Amino acid sequence: MPSPAQNPQLKPAAELSIAALAGIPLVKEGDDIAGLILNGLAASGLLLRRGDVLVIAQKIVSKAEGRVVRLADVDPARDAIELAGRDGDPRRLELILSESTRVVRSRPPLVIAETAHGFVCASAGVDASNAPEPDSVVLLPEDPDASAARIRHEIRLRTGQRVGVIVTDTFGRAWRVGITNVAIGSAGIEVLRDYSGQLDPAGYELHSTVVAIADEIAAAAELVMGKTDRIPVAIVRGLAVEGHGSAKDLVISPEHDLFR
Amino acid sequence: MPSPAQNPQLKPAAELSIAALAGIPLVKEGDDIAGLILNGLAASGLLLRRGDVLVIAQKIVSKAEGRVVRLADVDPARDAIELAGRDGDPRRLELILSESTRVVRSRPPLVIAETAHGFVCASAGVDASNAPEPDSVVLLPEDPDASAARIRHEIRLRTGQRVGVIVTDTFGRAWRVGITNVAIGSAGIEVLRDYSGQLDPAGYELHSTVVAIADEIAAAAELVMGKTDRIPVAIVRGLAVEGHGSAKDLVISPEHDLFR
């Protein structure tokens, strides 16, 4: 990716490049995500560098891991039938409930739920878009941090490069319209950056200023990825975020969540 | 900024560059933000292009607009004294209440409030960090969309270029740890991108998939801006987001907010 040094016109204090990775085929169960990414990179003539961060849409990770369910195979129980209301598919609601530890809000057939990972999101992450066949849905990876770590490890083995990996999904938020891409799994990067104790130019100490940089990286990558699964991977270059954070660090405990 | 064409190694499907703008001095009331940005760009040898998006931290906009209050000038009422608890400054709480239309949550001295703009955030955006003097605080701009539009207009007048402008602040979120940068004002850009009706590769129609791209652009820019006010501006190049959205479009109505 171009660096500021290659362009004498530009002397920014810092610069990021975010590239969409073309050439990833539709993913199916058992596919080797690291291999598909390295093939895509090779086709683009792009070499990974230490410190690059690969941002990978959850959907392809889930598909490769076999987290796809055919609705025909689901037998909904009474609570799923109730939550489905008139317009929902009770089989889909059954899957949402089985992926949830708690229903946070519901307005049939819409459900906001907390997943086993601790994420609060629409439909507990159960999603029909970009599913491999019409009557199937895709679930979140069972352990997205582990998924990210596996992909990172494979890339290290095959290229020698230490990169960061973030697995993402698009979540809604309270108070604001629209979804944004967030980190649900990560490996090899700092997830939160704590500015506490740093001084502003006036000497005022910054208190409890913890920035969710993994979510900001996920959001940045979405701008080149889009929503139709044709570009499920982006490469972010120019960050200095090597570290050991887990996306679980982004899950807030109820007693600390004043926004709840 | 470098473009993919300048680097034959890279053929991504899409590429963004995000550059921190160095050389913006500490801002004071009456300063001309557009002029300071153009000076910073000139010092970096950088020319704006149509379609570039300038991302500007709220703090410098507020300071230029005189949205700074000395705590010594504030006379707290009883409700502010109560909300301050033992550890808070009642004068600061008085300002938070005067900036709020509604207190959403409080645990003295912490307050989550809804502002007159409709934003839900900590302390109604009242912030002591990066304030111009030790005993002062900075309020959000009164109309951040108008602030963005003014800066955009000035840049068009002086350079002939149509750019997008986003004014940002870092907000906390429900359910997730840490703050992320979001759009509180915008001009000349698409704020929400609606993928409804588009088909995924399997022909499945995407429903109610509205991405808050202005917030994603804000988040992306924060990665090069940091929190100490030394880099309050970033330039994002490579987006195709020209449009007419308002950051008010990001404020959800209570009846639509299932996450509330």
Interface residues (C-beta under 8 A of the other chain):
Chain A: M1 P2 S3 P4 Q6 N7 P8 Q9 L10 K11 P12 A13 A14 E15 L16 S17 I18 A19 A20 L21 A22 L26 S44 G45 L46 L47 V104 R105 R107 L110 I112 F119 V120 A122 A128 S129 N130 A131 P132 E133 P134 T170 G172 R173 A174 W175 R176 V177 G178 I179 T180 N181 V182 L192 Y195 Q198 L199 D200 P201 A202 G203 Y204 L206 H207 T209 V210 V211 A212 I213 D215 E216 I217 A219 A220 E222 L223 V224 G226 K227 T228 D229 R230 I231 I235 G238 L239 D249 L250 V251 I252 H256 D257 L258 F259 R260
Chain B: M1 P2 S3 P4 Q6 N7 P8 Q9 L10 K11 P12 A13 A14 E15 L16 S17 I18 A19 A20 L21 A22 L26 S44 G45 L46 L47 V104 R105 R107 L110 I112 F119 V120 A122 A128 S129 N130 A131 P132 E133 P134 T170 G172 R173 A174 W175 R176 V177 G178 I179 T180 N181 V182 L192 Y195 Q198 L199 D200 P201 A202 G203 Y204 L206 H207 T209 V210 V211 A212 I213 D215 E216 I217 A219 A220 E222 L223 V224 G226 K227 T228 D229 R230 I231 I235 L239 D249 L250 V251 I252 H256 D257 L258 F259 R260
